[in-house]
Every structure is written in structure tokens, then in C-alpha cells.
Amino acid sequence: MIEDKDILNDEETLEEEVPMYEHYRFVVDKGQSLLRIDKYITEKMERTSRHRIQLAIGAEYVRVNDKVVKANYKVKPLDVITIVMPFEHHGFDASPENIPLDIVYEDDDLIVLNKPAGLVVHPGHGHYSGTLINALAYHLGIEKGTPQEDERMGMLVHRIDKDTSGLLVVTKTDEAQISLAKQFFYHTIERKYIALVWGNIDEDGGVIDGNIGRDPNDRLRFKVFPDGSEGKHAVTHYKVLERFGYVTLVECILETGRTHQIRVHMNHIGHPLFNDERYGGDRILKGTLYAKYKQFIDNCFEILPRQALHAATLGFTHPTTGKTIRFSSPLPQDMSAVIEKWRTYASR
């Protein structure tokens, strides 16, 4: 895990690498009298407590005219106030739905859960129910129609793709949300993934460093911009765990957390994830021409109808106790079954 002091020594570089997303914006009226900024924002956001605003100010998420301010700053007419966070803002309906959750750990501050493949995290285009947010609303006893600003949940400081399985942390308090968001911002979160990729990787390990941005030819895909002309800085460390000839089992450690990062980076070096439809891994990329081999691959795709990616390890500093906690999740049945099939195939 990267140490805080190592990151903080290079804070200027980090600020350029990690984007902040605007969640709220206010333009102060011309006739506004001088007023503390924490009180001003609390009055503007009726469903948000002053304590929560003060936490955001302390975390340097509140800016006036693009500059970080203290809680005692007095707003002036025509000031532009923004609230920014190191994760994207998602509006959603917190309608509770009784969807089973595999909770690994829960206390008053947070929940660590094991997300199954196929479960969408946020409601959105084509997925307005049956999501993790709906399941959390039910689990936390939130009533239907609760305004977003009043929710105790929905404080997701990171996400994993619909068809990726594994560990996810959800915060339950303002303090925990601020703390975990900062840990993700400063890359001090430990995240390890297990992936099955096409091809026999030459090296036993390595680092993939390349900006990731949307593919201009396909808005549903992302790609690497090696020259850094576009996209956001992204770094993935990988290590070979086991070789099966035509595919390789690898461990990936995220230094940054971009959308589809492991899928994009592994595809960039010529090793797309096994059965990753979006990045071309859902067809035979390595192997023989024999019909029996094709049948073997089809059987694997049937057992694992998604990209072979699992968020296996999650570690962070607990926002209240200050202790480092770490969780591990075993491979789900679909991935372990396909890996075992490849292990048997390779041995023969």
C-alpha cells in the first residue's frame, strides 16, 4: 500500500492527475450581506446539516472562485461557490428493494460487501431498479422517495463494473464518506484484482502506465492515449499468478482508479480479459483451430458469461479507529470453475 507521506510530498503532481468533480454550484446574489460560508451553504441546501458542510470545507471540497477557503470565509456578492468531490455525482432514486446483499463487514461507519457479477451499482440508463443502491436503501431502512441529500447511504466513493465481481465499500456517515473519499483521492486504498487474460504474458510482472479516456470511435469503450494528449493518468501493476498456455491468470493492483482501467490496460498490452465482450475478449484470440478446442472455449464462455475479473482484496484506514483493515474475497464459482478447466486443459 502506498504511504500517505509519499503521496503528500508530491501533492501538486497529484492534483493534476486526479480530477475533482463538481457536485454543486452557487452564485451569490448581488445584494448578499457578508455571511460565513458554512452558514450560507447550509441555508442554500436545506436538507444538509451545517456539520456536513463543515466537514466538506475541512476536506477542502468547498471552493470560492476556484480557490479553497476556510469555514470562516465571508461570502461576498457574485462569489461563485462550488462543492467538488474526487468522485462523480450521480442522481438516483433511493427506492428500497429487498435484494440480498453479501455483507462481509458492517459497523456504524461503513459496509464492506461482496458484489456479485451482474449487479449494477447505480441506477442509470436502462437500469432504474434492481441496483446496489436500491438494495442498500432497503438494508438501511430508507423510505421510498427520500431526498438524495437526506440519505444515509448512496455514499459510494468508488464503483466496480456491472459484470465485475468483488469487494466494495459503502460509507454510512458524513465523516466516513469524507475520510474514504480522501483515501481514494490520495491512492492509499489497497485494491487487488484477479483477472484471466488471453495470451501468455512474456514477463512475470510489470507496470502499465498510460492515460485512459473515451474511445472517439466508440463512446462505450475507453482506450489508452500513450502520448498523454487525452484522458486521465492511470497506472496498473500486474503479476503473473499462473500460466495455462493460451491464457494467463494475473493479479492486478490499481494505483489509480479509472473506468474500465484493468480491462483497458490489459487490452492495450495485447492481453484482453477472457470473455470481455466490450474489448474483444469474447472470441478465440489464442489457441488451435481444432473443433474440440472451439467447443472447450464455448463451454468456458457459457460457464463465465462475463469478463473474468474479480475485486479480491480491499484495504484502507478505518475512518474512526484509524486502524488499517483489510478484506479478501474468494473467487466466485464461475471464475474458479473456468480457471480449473484451463488448469486441467493445460496439464493435458
Secondary structure by P-SEA (a helix, b strand, c coil): cccaaaaaaaaaaaaaabbbbbcbbbbbccccccccaaaaaaaacccccaaaaaaaaaacccccccccccccccccccbbbbbbccbbbbbbcccccccccccccccccbbbbbbccccccccccccccccaaaaaaaaaccccccccccccccccccccccccbbbbbbbccaaaaaaaaaaaaaccbbbbbbbbbcccccccccccbbbbccccccccbbbbccccccccbbbbbbbbccccccbbbbbbbbcccccaaaaaaaaaacccccccccccccccccccccaaaaaaaaaaaaacccccccccbbbbccccccbbbbbbbcccaaaaaaaaaaaaaaac
